[in-house]
Amino acid sequence: MEKRDYRRYRFGLRDWMEFLIRILIKGLVIGYLFYDSFKMCVICIPFFIMDYRDMKMNRQKVQSRELTLQFKSMMEALVTSLTAGYSLERAFSDARRDLSFVYDKDAYIFRELDEIIAGLKVNIPIEKLLSDFGERSGVEDIENFANVVSAAKKSGGNLVRIIEKTVRSISDKISVEEEMETMITAKKLEEKIMMVMPYGILFYLRISNGGFLDVLYHNAFGVVMMTVFLAGIYMANLWASKIMDIPV
């Protein structure tokens, strides 16, 4: 099985379908509201490229977030097994069994646990397996956990106690990040509503008093003005997204 690099996101068939439907709807809306001509959708091509980039970045963030939360559950299951007196290697097998009652079989963490368990069966050191996982994950918490396990193995200290402290510290950090994400969710919803408002205003004007906007259609001045207006909306969207993109 090919190892997955979580630092990148690969578009699947469903992602491409969603992207194509999204740009089709956006192209029709922009062509109707801003230019009264669907031929002018060609102007939207640069914005569609931006949409692809933004969609891919958002999917990658969601992927990393899901992996982080699943990793948190895995660490808590590891501590439970270690406290019961099992070895670190045995704890991973128990963690996989416990998580099977929590997550779907296609969850990212099962793929990684299977890699770790298979590696342990052929005597690959656990610190090497975790280090590889941490590097591919691109998640700081996973990399830190791998470094702690590696250092504990080399120093010969109380591995169980060290891991318990590390897991408690990382779990608390992830919990705080979850709270922060919940706090800004409402603001992100407000941002999306504000970005939709200009389209709603134009749509209302078109269906209530279509002649009011005729001066902006089918002439050079109108095309320039509507293009500037459209670019302004995208710039505002970009600015708002950067404000809402709070690193946690």
Buried (B, 14 or more C-beta within 10 A) or exposed (E): EEEBEBEEBEBEEEBEEBBEEBBEEBBEBBBBBBBBEEEBBEBBEEBBEEBBEEBBEEBBEEBBBBBBBBBBBBBBBBBBBBEEEBEBEBBBBBBBEBBEEEBEEEBBBBEBBEBBBEBBEEEBEBBEBBBBBBBBBBBEBBBBBBBBBBEBBEEEEEBBEBBBEBBEBBBEBBEEBBEEEEEBEEEBEEBBEEBEEBBEEBEEBBEEEEEEBEEBBEEEEBBEBBBEEBEEBBEBBEEBBEEBEEEE
